[in-house]
Amino acid sequence: MRCYQVLLPILFGLILVMALIFNNYEEHSFFHIKINHGNISIEQALQKLPTCTQDDGPRQRALLYALQQWTYFAQQHNIRYWIAYKTLASYVQHHSLSPHDLDIDLFIMAQDTSQLAELSQFNFSLIYELKVHPQWFIVGETKRSYFYSEGIDFIAPNARFINRKDDIHLDIWPMYDYHPNQTRIQRNSKPILTEYDKNYNWVSSPKQWTFPLQECLFSGIKVWCPAEPEKLVANIYEEISFELASTQCIDGSWVKLHEHTSAETKTTMNSQTISTAQITKAQTTTITLNDNDLIKKALKHIPKCTPNDRSRQRRLLTNLQVWSHLAEQYNLQYWITYGTLVGYVQRRGLLPHDLDVDVIMMSDDTPQLIKLSQSNISSDYEIKVQPQWYIVNETHRSYFREQGIHFVAPNARFIHRKTSQHVDIFPAHDFNPLY
């Protein structure tokens, strides 16, 4: 009996200890399983990334593993974030890390930085650390200071997730749910989000372009992306996207094409003189190429998935071609935007799944379109102008379906009568409608 009295507490204690160990394993074992699976995905993604210098491979690997660790850290502590800036542009371009990127950019809502400040106090890893700017609550990088003694050698990001071993980092930028320069909020104004542009000026976008966040795959890693990444890249980050697309490996180093082209042009002009007659002949040759042949050549480089893709793609390119001739004839100033601009950035052509073409004109130029819409410009095409084009904000406009106006956001449409496929003509304003 005494033996049982001694053994029972010991047995009970052992059971309790085993239960605690098992419980701890259950809570944290998924972390290690995910890492192993994630490592395979990252290594596969790395095989597809081109390298140019001897440092590219190790840097790319360190960046992706740092991003992977961040995603686990964010999931564990319920941190809301999404990819930003050049990282977002790279996702839109090819769903992976840009081979020449030196860091990774993330957004969090500015007010959530307090959570990062608390977590930065803990020693959660031997390799990684979280640095939060002591003045993160100050809005505007010009009003902040460096704190070199604390390892804070940045002022614009609110925080950094740093790999101590490989000396690479993830920049964590603030996103504000208001415009810092706006003194008052107008009634019925649409929700906006505001962040820095590449020159550290404030730039805003509709909140619905970001939220709700969506899970996406970036170089084999599950991360959070904004709801409308293409719109954000096309309207806010178009210059960054162009820089990504125009950077190539030349003679063992990453070079921006416009810099390389300038150097080549200068060398060529120094070595030989090109006559005006030669230039004119070259230009004439280009202009007189058959339009149908150009479209046929472009279509060869556009993938198709369904039997209807090729006919739709051909019609969209033809529509854009006819529009460009019309714009040239009547001196209409326009430029491509939204998904069409993304297609240009990604592949210098149409996105294979696009259903329309998007262009922008200055809103003040819309009267030119009204005049053209009242004339019979073509038996195949017509221009429809939104009767309320002068109202700034599509939520205040109405549909006029009896007039064939099935749109409110664009100021006008260039429409192929037979197929109803069209070019959307959106307005650009030389002022901020929120002010």
Secondary structure, DSSP 4 states (H G I P E B T S, - for coil): -HHHHHHHHHHHHHHHHHHHHHHHHHHHHHHHHHHHHHHHHHHHHHHHS---STTHHHHHHHHHHHHHHHHHHHHHTT---EE-HHHHHHHHHHSS--TT-SSEEEEEEGGGHHHHHHHTTS---SSEEEEE-TTTTSSSGGG---BGGGTB--SSSSEEEEETTTTEEEEEEEEBSS-TT-SSPPTTPPPEEEEE-TTS-EEEEEGGGT-S-EEEEETTEEEEE-S-HHHHHHHTSHHHHHHHHTEEEETTEEEEHHHHHHHHHHHHHHH----HHHHHHHHHHHHTS-HHHHHHHHHTTS---STTHHHHHHHHHHHHHHHHHHHHHTT---EE-HHHHHHHHHHSS--TT--SEEEEEEGGGHHHHHHHHTS---SSEEEEE-TTTTSSSGGG---BGGGTB--SSSSEEEEETTT--EEEEEEE-SS-TT-
